[in-house]
Amino acid sequence: MKILLSAVLLIAGAGLAKADTIETITFNLGVLHPGSTLSATFDVPTSIGTGLTLDVTYAFNDPLDYAEGSLTGTTGGTLAGTVSIDPNSPISNYVVNFSVPEFFNPSGNMFDRENILSEDGLARCASFPCTATGQFEDSQAFSNGLYTIAPAATTPEPSSFLLLATGVAGAGRLLYSSRRRFA
């Protein structure tokens, strides 16, 4: 009976573990360089509550088109920034906003060398995983560019803390039961 109880604990614990959702935010920078994008992945927890801000690392798909000195990271093609998810009822359940630091486009004309992206129409998500688009504008070069929110992986990883806790509890229970049985 005790072994059966331990097995039920292990199975029930695995069923209670909810998966976080991994999403991607991607900015279409094709106006600056054809085919150019800036993107980052972020982990949306199962419970958002009153909102959250996540630190992310944005990466260019073509980092050589942008000034090395304006970018951080070992490859020179990344920018540290944030993604925020905030409740927004009754219009939608959540809005997804962003913060991208200034970056430089050395091949641009005098009006589009310094780029600061800001929202110009937020992406709205009913729940996560989410696929949605929003608009952004650049302080100098162009406006009404699109950014996209989309799932990064089709099979998200489970929240490991709950899974680990139930696994340890079940394994401990099995170990305790087996020692008592052979004693």
Backbone as numpy.savetxt, mean C-alpha at the origin, in Angstrom:
# Nx Ny Nz CAx CAy CAz Cx Cy Cz
-9.70 -36.56 23.66 -10.51 -35.37 23.66 -9.65 -34.11 23.66
-8.58 -34.13 24.45 -7.70 -32.97 24.51 -7.00 -32.73 23.18
-6.63 -33.79 22.48 -5.98 -33.64 21.18 -6.98 -33.07 20.19
-8.23 -33.49 20.27 -9.26 -32.95 19.40 -9.46 -31.46 19.66
-9.47 -31.05 20.91 -9.60 -29.65 21.27 -8.43 -28.84 20.72
-7.23 -29.39 20.80 -6.05 -28.69 20.26 -6.14 -28.53 18.75
-6.60 -29.56 18.07 -6.74 -29.47 16.61 -7.80 -28.44 16.24
-8.89 -28.39 16.99 -9.94 -27.40 16.73 -9.39 -25.99 16.93
-8.58 -25.78 17.97 -7.95 -24.48 18.21 -7.09 -24.05 17.03
-6.30 -24.97 16.51 -5.43 -24.65 15.37 -6.25 -24.29 14.13
-7.27 -25.05 13.84 -8.09 -24.81 12.66 -8.89 -23.52 12.80
-9.49 -23.30 13.97 -10.28 -22.09 14.18 -9.40 -20.85 14.12
-8.21 -20.93 14.66 -7.30 -19.78 14.62 -6.93 -19.39 13.21
-6.70 -20.37 12.37 -6.36 -20.08 10.98 -7.54 -19.43 10.27
-8.75 -19.83 10.60 -9.93 -19.24 9.98 -10.20 -17.82 10.44
-9.76 -17.47 11.64 -9.97 -16.12 12.14 -8.97 -15.11 11.59
-7.85 -15.57 11.08 -6.82 -14.66 10.56 -7.34 -13.99 9.30
-7.40 -12.67 9.33 -7.87 -11.92 8.17 -6.66 -11.41 7.42
-6.80 -11.31 6.11 -5.70 -10.89 5.28 -5.71 -9.37 5.10
-4.54 -8.77 5.19 -4.38 -7.38 4.81 -4.41 -7.32 3.29
-4.60 -6.15 2.75 -4.64 -5.97 1.31 -3.45 -5.13 0.88
-2.74 -5.60 -0.12 -1.61 -4.85 -0.66 -2.09 -4.15 -1.92
-1.99 -2.83 -1.93 -2.44 -2.00 -3.04 -1.26 -1.27 -3.66
-1.44 -0.80 -4.88 -0.44 0.00 -5.58 -1.06 1.33 -5.97
-0.30 2.40 -5.81 -0.69 3.70 -6.32 0.28 4.03 -7.45
-0.24 4.41 -8.62 0.60 4.66 -9.79 0.19 5.99 -10.43
1.17 6.84 -10.67 0.96 8.13 -11.33 1.44 8.03 -12.76
0.60 8.45 -13.70 0.98 8.48 -15.11 1.69 9.81 -15.38
3.01 9.76 -15.59 3.82 10.96 -15.86 4.17 11.06 -17.34
3.33 10.50 -18.19 3.59 10.47 -19.62 3.75 11.84 -20.25
3.19 12.89 -19.65 3.36 14.24 -20.19 4.82 14.68 -20.07
5.50 14.24 -19.00 6.91 14.59 -18.82 7.81 13.73 -19.70
7.55 12.43 -19.69 8.31 11.46 -20.49 7.33 10.37 -20.92
7.16 10.11 -22.22 6.22 9.07 -22.66 6.50 7.74 -21.97
5.42 7.16 -21.42 5.54 5.87 -20.74 6.05 5.95 -19.31
6.32 7.13 -18.80 6.88 7.30 -17.46 5.80 7.16 -16.39
6.13 6.41 -15.33 5.23 6.28 -14.19 6.01 6.41 -12.89
5.29 6.76 -11.85 5.82 6.81 -10.49 4.84 5.98 -9.67
5.33 5.02 -8.89 4.41 4.15 -8.15 4.99 3.70 -6.82
4.09 3.20 -5.98 4.47 2.65 -4.67 3.43 1.61 -4.28
3.82 0.66 -3.46 2.87 -0.29 -2.89 2.66 0.06 -1.43
1.48 -0.26 -0.92 1.18 -0.01 0.49 0.24 -1.10 1.00
0.32 -1.35 2.29 -0.43 -2.41 2.96 -1.62 -1.79 3.69
-2.82 -2.13 3.27 -4.04 -1.62 3.90 -4.47 -2.62 4.98
-4.44 -2.23 6.25 -4.85 -3.16 7.30 -6.34 -3.46 7.22
-6.76 -4.54 7.86 -8.17 -4.94 7.82 -9.06 -3.93 8.52
-8.54 -3.21 9.49 -9.32 -2.20 10.19 -8.66 -0.84 10.02
-9.37 0.09 9.38 -8.81 1.42 9.11 -9.21 2.41 10.19
-10.38 2.28 10.75 -10.84 3.16 11.82 -11.06 4.58 11.33
-10.43 5.54 11.99 -10.64 6.95 11.66 -9.74 7.42 10.53
-8.95 6.56 9.98 -8.04 6.92 8.90 -6.61 6.59 9.27
-5.74 6.58 8.28 -4.35 6.29 8.56 -3.47 6.88 7.47
-2.23 7.10 7.82 -1.21 7.58 6.88 -0.08 6.57 6.88
0.28 6.11 5.69 1.31 5.09 5.55 2.54 5.66 4.86
3.71 5.39 5.40 4.95 5.77 4.73 5.19 4.82 3.57
5.55 5.37 2.42 5.80 4.56 1.24 7.07 5.04 0.56
7.60 4.20 -0.32 8.73 4.58 -1.16 8.27 4.53 -2.61
8.19 5.71 -3.21 7.79 5.80 -4.61 9.00 5.49 -5.49
8.76 4.84 -6.61 9.85 4.53 -7.54 9.41 4.88 -8.97
10.33 5.44 -9.74 10.08 5.71 -11.15 10.37 4.44 -11.95
9.61 4.20 -13.00 9.92 3.07 -13.86 11.09 3.43 -14.79
11.42 4.70 -14.89 12.51 5.18 -15.73 13.34 6.22 -14.96
14.04 5.82 -13.90 14.72 6.78 -13.03 15.79 7.60 -13.73
16.31 7.12 -14.83 17.36 7.87 -15.52 16.82 9.13 -16.20
15.50 9.24 -16.34 14.91 10.44 -16.93 14.76 11.58 -15.92
15.04 11.32 -14.67 14.87 12.33 -13.63 16.21 12.60 -12.96
16.36 13.79 -12.37 17.63 14.23 -11.81 18.04 13.37 -10.63
19.25 12.84 -10.72 19.81 11.98 -9.67 19.83 12.69 -8.32
20.20 13.95 -8.31 20.33 14.70 -7.06 19.02 14.94 -6.35
17.89 14.91 -7.06 16.61 15.19 -6.42 15.97 13.95 -5.83
16.55 12.79 -6.09 15.96 11.55 -5.63 16.80 10.93 -4.52
16.14 10.17 -3.65 16.87 9.50 -2.58 16.87 8.01 -2.84
17.59 7.29 -2.06 17.66 5.84 -2.22 18.94 5.43 -2.92
19.25 4.15 -2.85 20.52 3.67 -3.38 20.56 3.69 -4.90
19.41 3.55 -5.55 19.41 3.54 -7.02 19.22 4.93 -7.59
18.86 5.90 -6.77 18.60 7.24 -7.27 17.23 7.36 -7.90
16.43 6.31 -7.90 15.13 6.35 -8.55 13.96 6.25 -7.60
14.14 6.62 -6.33 13.04 6.48 -5.37 12.81 7.78 -4.61
11.61 7.96 -4.12 11.21 9.11 -3.32 10.43 8.61 -2.12
10.77 9.10 -0.93 9.99 8.75 0.27 8.78 9.67 0.32
7.61 9.10 0.59 6.39 9.88 0.66 5.36 9.17 1.50
4.10 9.55 1.34 3.02 8.92 2.11 1.80 8.66 1.23
0.97 7.75 1.70 -0.37 7.51 1.17 -1.29 7.57 2.38
-2.40 8.29 2.26 -3.35 8.34 3.37 -4.70 7.81 2.92
-5.36 7.11 3.83 -6.69 6.55 3.58 -7.59 7.10 4.67
-8.63 7.82 4.26 -9.51 8.47 5.22 -10.97 8.14 4.93
-11.77 7.97 5.98 -13.20 7.76 5.78 -13.82 8.97 5.07
-14.83 8.72 4.24 -15.45 9.79 3.48 -16.91 9.48 3.19
-17.68 9.13 4.21 -19.08 8.82 3.94 -19.86 10.13 3.90
-20.93 10.25 3.20 -21.66 9.21 2.49 -21.25 9.04 1.03
-20.30 9.83 0.53 -19.94 9.76 -0.89 -19.31 8.42 -1.22
-18.32 8.00 -0.44 -17.69 6.69 -0.59 -17.21 6.29 0.79
-16.77 5.06 0.95 -16.28 4.65 2.26 -14.94 5.27 2.58
-14.03 5.38 1.56 -12.69 5.89 1.80 -12.21 6.73 0.62
-11.34 7.70 0.92 -10.61 8.40 -0.13 -9.13 8.10 0.07
-8.40 8.00 -1.05 -6.98 7.70 -1.00 -6.23 8.92 -1.52
-5.45 9.53 -0.65 -4.67 10.72 -0.97 -3.19 10.36 -0.91
-2.32 11.30 -1.23 -0.89 11.01 -1.32 -0.08 12.26 -1.01
1.18 12.04 -0.72 2.17 13.10 -0.60 3.43 12.61 -1.31
3.83 13.35 -2.33 5.04 13.04 -3.10 5.97 14.23 -2.98
7.22 14.04 -2.57 8.14 15.17 -2.50 8.45 15.72 -3.89
9.00 16.91 -3.91 9.40 17.53 -5.17 10.45 16.69 -5.88
10.32 16.58 -7.19 11.33 15.90 -7.99 11.61 16.73 -9.23
12.77 16.51 -9.83 13.23 17.34 -10.93 13.29 16.57 -12.24
12.91 17.26 -13.30 12.92 16.71 -14.65 13.94 17.54 -15.46
15.18 17.11 -15.52 16.22 17.94 -16.14 16.04 18.15 -17.64
15.30 17.29 -18.32 15.14 17.45 -19.76 13.94 18.32 -20.11
13.19 18.78 -19.10 12.00 19.58 -19.37 12.33 21.02 -19.70
11.32 21.75 -20.15 11.53 23.17 -20.39 11.51 23.91 -19.06
11.68 25.20 -19.08 11.81 25.95 -17.83 10.56 25.88 -16.96
9.42 25.47 -17.52 8.18 25.40 -16.74 7.91 24.04 -16.12
8.63 23.01 -16.54 8.31 21.69 -15.97 9.53 20.96 -15.42
10.51 21.69 -14.94 11.67 21.05 -14.31 11.38 20.64 -12.88
10.74 21.50 -12.11 10.41 21.20 -10.71 8.99 20.69 -10.67
8.80 19.52 -10.10 7.49 18.89 -10.09 7.04 18.60 -8.67
5.89 19.15 -8.33 5.25 18.86 -7.05 3.84 18.41 -7.38
3.52 17.17 -7.09 2.21 16.62 -7.40 1.25 16.86 -6.24
0.02 17.26 -6.56 -1.01 17.43 -5.53 -2.33 16.89 -6.08
-3.24 16.56 -5.18 -4.51 15.97 -5.61 -5.37 17.01 -6.30
-6.12 16.53 -7.28 -7.04 17.37 -8.03 -8.35 16.60 -8.25
-8.61 15.64 -7.41 -9.78 14.77 -7.49 -9.38 13.43 -6.90
-9.80 13.16 -5.67 -9.33 11.98 -4.94 -9.91 10.68 -5.47
-9.10 9.62 -5.41 -9.58 8.27 -5.71 -10.49 7.85 -4.55
-11.62 7.24 -4.88 -12.61 6.84 -3.88 -12.80 5.33 -3.92
-12.74 4.71 -2.74 -12.86 3.26 -2.63 -14.02 2.90 -1.70
-14.86 1.97 -2.13 -15.94 1.48 -1.28 -15.39 0.55 -0.21
-14.37 -0.25 -0.57 -13.72 -1.18 0.34 -12.39 -1.58 -0.29
-11.65 -2.42 0.40 -10.37 -2.90 -0.13 -10.41 -4.40 -0.23
-9.89 -5.00 -1.29 -9.10 -4.41 -2.36 -9.95 -3.45 -3.20
-9.27 -2.47 -3.81 -9.95 -1.40 -4.52 -9.24 -1.12 -5.83
-10.02 -0.83 -6.86 -9.48 -0.31 -8.11 -10.21 1.00 -8.36
-9.47 2.11 -8.39 -10.08 3.43 -8.57 -9.05 4.37 -9.17
-9.54 5.46 -9.75 -8.64 6.49 -10.28 -8.96 7.82 -9.64
-7.95 8.65 -9.57 -8.09 10.02 -9.11 -7.29 10.91 -10.04
-7.38 12.20 -9.82 -6.61 13.13 -10.63 -5.59 13.84 -9.77
-4.47 14.18 -10.41 -3.47 14.99 -9.74 -3.09 16.12 -10.66
-2.49 17.15 -10.07 -1.95 18.23 -10.87 -0.52 18.50 -10.44
0.21 19.10 -11.34 1.60 19.45 -11.10 1.64 20.96 -10.93
2.46 21.44 -10.02 2.51 22.87 -9.74 3.03 23.69 -10.93
3.78 23.07 -11.84 4.36 23.82 -12.95 3.96 23.31 -14.33
3.96 22.01 -14.52 3.98 21.47 -15.88 2.61 21.14 -16.46
1.80 20.41 -15.76 0.57 19.91 -16.35 -0.47 19.71 -15.27
-1.71 19.59 -15.69 -2.76 19.31 -14.71 -3.61 18.16 -15.22
-4.44 17.68 -14.33 -5.36 16.60 -14.64 -4.69 15.31 -15.11
-3.54 14.99 -14.54 -2.97 13.67 -14.74 -3.76 12.67 -13.92
-3.64 11.40 -14.24 -4.37 10.38 -13.52 -3.46 9.56 -12.61
-3.98 9.23 -11.44 -3.32 8.23 -10.60 -4.31 7.11 -10.36
-3.78 5.91 -10.22 -4.61 4.72 -10.12 -4.29 3.97 -8.83
-5.33 3.49 -8.18 -5.21 2.59 -7.03 -5.66 1.22 -7.52
-4.85 0.19 -7.31 -5.22 -1.16 -7.76 -4.56 -2.19 -6.84
-5.18 -3.37 -6.72 -4.55 -4.43 -5.92 -3.19 -4.81 -6.50
-2.21 -4.98 -5.61 -0.86 -5.33 -6.05 -0.69 -6.83 -6.21
-1.44 -7.60 -5.44 -1.31 -9.07 -5.49 -2.70 -9.68 -5.46
-2.88 -10.76 -6.18 -4.18 -11.41 -6.19 -4.42 -12.23 -4.93
-3.36 -12.67 -4.26 -3.50 -13.44 -3.03 -2.75 -12.72 -1.92
-3.46 -11.89 -1.13 -2.78 -11.17 -0.06 -2.32 -12.11 1.05
-1.28 -11.71 1.72 -0.76 -12.52 2.82 -1.60 -12.30 4.07
-1.78 -13.32 4.89 -2.59 -13.15 6.10 -1.85 -12.33 7.15
-2.63 -11.76 8.04 -2.04 -11.06 9.18 -1.35 -12.10 10.03
-0.07 -12.05 10.09 0.70 -13.14 10.68 0.65 -13.16 12.21
0.39 -12.04 12.87 0.42 -12.04 14.33 -0.66 -12.95 14.90
-1.90 -12.83 14.40 -2.98 -13.67 14.91 -2.73 -15.13 14.56
-2.27 -15.36 13.34 -1.98 -16.73 12.92 -0.87 -17.34 13.78
0.18 -16.57 14.06 1.27 -17.06 14.90 0.78 -17.35 16.32
-0.03 -16.45 16.87 -0.51 -16.64 18.24 -1.37 -17.89 18.37
-2.27 -18.11 17.42 -3.10 -19.30 17.51 -2.30 -20.56 17.24
-1.31 -20.48 16.38 -0.45 -21.64 16.11 0.36 -22.02 17.33
0.92 -21.02 18.02 1.71 -21.30 19.23 0.80 -21.87 20.32
-0.40 -21.29 20.47 -1.33 -21.79 21.49 -1.73 -23.24 21.19
-2.05 -23.53 19.95 -2.43 -24.90 19.58 -1.28 -25.87 19.73
-0.08 -25.46 19.31 1.08 -26.35 19.44 1.42 -26.59 20.91
1.31 -25.55 21.73 1.56 -25.71 23.16 0.56 -26.65 23.79
-0.67 -26.54 23.35 -1.71 -27.42 23.88 -1.45 -28.87 23.47
-1.04 -29.07 22.20 -0.71 -30.42 21.74 0.47 -30.99 22.53
1.49 -30.19 22.75 2.68 -30.64 23.48 2.30 -31.01 24.91
1.50 -30.15 25.55 1.08 -30.42 26.92 0.25 -31.70 26.99
-0.66 -31.88 26.04 -1.51 -33.08 26.02 -0.70 -34.34 25.80
0.29 -34.28 24.91 1.07 -35.47 24.63 1.97 -35.82 25.81
2.50 -34.85 26.53 3.33 -35.14 27.71 2.50 -35.79 28.81
1.30 -35.30 29.01 0.45 -35.86 30.06 0.02 -37.27 29.71
-0.18 -37.54 28.42 -0.64 -38.85 27.99 0.46 -39.92 28.22
1.71 -39.54 28.01 2.81 -40.51 28.15 3.40 -40.52 29.56
2.97 -39.66 30.44 3.54 -39.62 31.79 2.93 -40.64 32.71
